[in-house]
């Protein structure tokens, strides 16, 4: 009755189904894990943004790698801006998705060490190789507040991204790179400025990260699991249809007449 399942096309169809079910199930768990990581990350961001600011020197030091648990932690730093060594980071967008630069200004602490401060976004000049127009940083001794961020890397530290770039322009915000350029110790990670705000509205301050949205990962997980459940159901439907069609074809085929004596 079900001998047709041994045919080549049905064996192939069955094998495809046996591969699809665990694959779709695994994809569902992959999306579930992404959902869980997003929820966990949102909780870390919210907790660190709400925490009382602490001196940046309490959380990091030269050569220190900022752990994920300290991302977005509110920190403060007191020192004097070194505008002579100010740099910009290429290909950065603002809240309106306009492409421009982020402004990096070293803040030199009382002990001679420096903090890389991302003062915000400025539009690009007409000539991409030209240094953009950047409002000056405050003079004298200042106290800044911001969010602690980890160094940006390409998988290998160094200043390779400076090759071929115009003067005072980089592609990454990296404290080790800045330490080489400044020839002084720089605290690991960097400070994304949140206060005080610029007097003239420029550089444009970087908004807080979105920590309310959880994305559609959970919906995708359920979708993959529904697909996985649909495969055996669909296989059974096809088997029953094939059996019915074969039975109907057999009934409609006339029996051969008996041979004459």
N, C-alpha and C positions, 0 to 999 in steps of 0.2 A: 504493500500500500504506500509506503514511504521510500521505496527504493530509489525514487528520483533524487533523493537527498545525496545519493552517492555519485550523481552525475558531476561532471567537471565544473559546470557553472554554479551549481549549488555548493560544492565544496569550497570554491573560491569565495562565494558570497558569505558563507558561514565563517570562513577564516577572517574575512574583512571585519565582520561583526565582532569576532572574538578579539581583534586588535583594537577596534574603536571603543569598546566598553571600558577597558582599563585606562586607555589613553584619555578619554573624556572625563573619567572619574578623577584621574590625576590632575588634569587641567582645572577641574573644579576645586580641588584642594589647593592648587597653586594660587588661584584667585582668592580663596578663603584666607590663605596665609598673607597675601598682599593686603587684604582688608584688615586683618588683625594688626599688621605692622603699621598701617595708616592710622588706625585708632590709637595704637600705642604712641606713635609719633605725635599725633595731635595732643595727646595727654601730656607728653613731655614739653611740647611747645607752650601749651597753656600754663603749665606749672611754672616753667622758667620765666615766662613773660610776667607772671603775677608775683614772682619772688622779689624780695627786697634787693635792690642793687648792692653789689659788693665790689670792693676794689678788684680790678682785673688781675692784679699781682697775686691774689689769693687763689686764683683758679688756673693760672698758667704761668709759664716761665720760658726762657729761650730754649728752643728745641722741643718744647712740649707739644704733644698731639692732643688736641681738644677732643675728649670723648663725647660720644653721641648724647650722653646724659646731660652734658653741659651746653649743648647747642641752644642758642637763643637766650642763654642766661643773661640777666640784666647785670651789667658791670659798669664801673666808673674808672676813670683814669685822670690824673692831674699832671699837667706838664705844659710845655710850650710847643706850639706847632712849628715844624721845620719846613716852611714853605719852599725853601730852596731845593729840596729833594722831593717835591710833590710829583706824583705820576698819575697817569690815567690808565684805566683798564678798557680795552677795546671791546666792541660788540656787546654792549650791555643795553638792556631795554628798561624803559620806565613803566609806570602803571598803565600807560596808554599804548604800550608796545612800540614806542618809537625807539629807534636804535641810536645809541650815543655812547657815552663813556661814564664809568664810575671814577670818582676822584679819590685818590689815596694820598693822604697827607700824614707823614710820621709825626707822632706826638712824643717828644723827648721828655722822659720822666726825670725827677730830681737826681736819681742815681746814675743817669747817663744812658740807661736802657731806653728803648723806644717801643711804642705801640703803633701798629698800622691802623689808621682810622679811615674807614670808608665814609667820606662825607656826603655821598649821594651821587645823583645822576645829573649830567649836563649834556646838552645836544652836541652832535658832532659838527665840526666846521665843514664848510663846503669842500675843502681839500682834506680828504681822509688822513693824509700824512701830516697835516698841520696840528699843532697842539691846540686844543679847544680853548675857548674863552672861559676861564674859571675864576669865580669871585674869590678874593683872598680869604684865607682862614683868619680867625680872630688872633690878635697879637697878645703878647704877654702870657702870664700863667693862667691857664683855664682848666676847669673841670668838666669833662664830657661824660655823658651817659650813653650807653648803647647796648646792642645785643652781641654777645660773644659768638663768633663764627669760627669754624675750622678752616685751616688752610686749604686752598684749592690746589689740586695736583693733577698731573697727567699720568701718574703711575711711577714717575721717576722724578725726584727732586732735582733742582738746579735752575739755571737761567737759560735753558735752551730756547724758551719761547721768545727771547729777546732778539734772536737772530732774524735779520731782515725787517725788523720793526723800526718805525721812526723813533727818534730820541724821546725818552720819558714816557714811552708807551709799553704796556705789557698786556699779556692775554690772561694772566692768572693773578689772584690775590694770594700770595704765598710769603709767609714771614721769613723763611730761610732765604728766599730770593731777595727780599728787601734787606735782610741783614748783610748780604754780600754787597748790595748796591750802596747801602749807607755806611758800611764798614763800622758797624756797632751792633751790640746785642739787641735783638728784637724779640718781644714776647711771642710765644707760639699762638697761632690763630690771628684773628683781627677783630676790631670793634666796629660794628655797623652803627653809625651815629643815629641817636634818636633825640638827643637834647644836648646843648641848646640848638634850636632851629636857626637856619640862616636868616639874617636880617632882611634880605631882599628876595627870599624865596628860592634862591639858587646857591648851591646845588640843590636839586629836588630830592628831598629825603626819601629813603627807601621805606615803603610801607611794611607793617608787620606781616609775617607769613600767615597764610590762611590756615587756621587750625579748627575750622568748623566743618568743612566739607570732608566727607569720607569716601567720595567717589562711588563708582558703580561696581566695585570689585565683588561685593556680596551678590549682587544681581547676576553678574557673570558666572559666579560659582554655581548658583542655583540653575542657571541656564545650561551649563555644561552637564550637571547631574541629570537634568531632565532629558538632555540629548542621550546620555548614557542609558537611561531607563527606556528611552524610546527605541533603541536599537533592537533589543530582544523582542519587544512588543511588535515592532515592524517585521522582524524576521518570522515570528509566529503567524502574523497576518498573511505574509507572502506564502508561507508553507500551506496554510489552509486554503488560500486562493488557488495555489498550484494543484493541490489535491482535488479541489472541487472542479477545476477546469479539466483535469485529466479524467475524472469520473464522468463528467458531462460529455466529453469527447468520445469516451468508450461507449456510452449509452447510445449516442447518435450514430455510431458506426454500425451498419447492418451486418448481421452475421452472414457468413458465406453460405450459399445454397449447397445442400448435400449433393454429392456427385451422383450422376445417373448410373443405374445398375447396368 
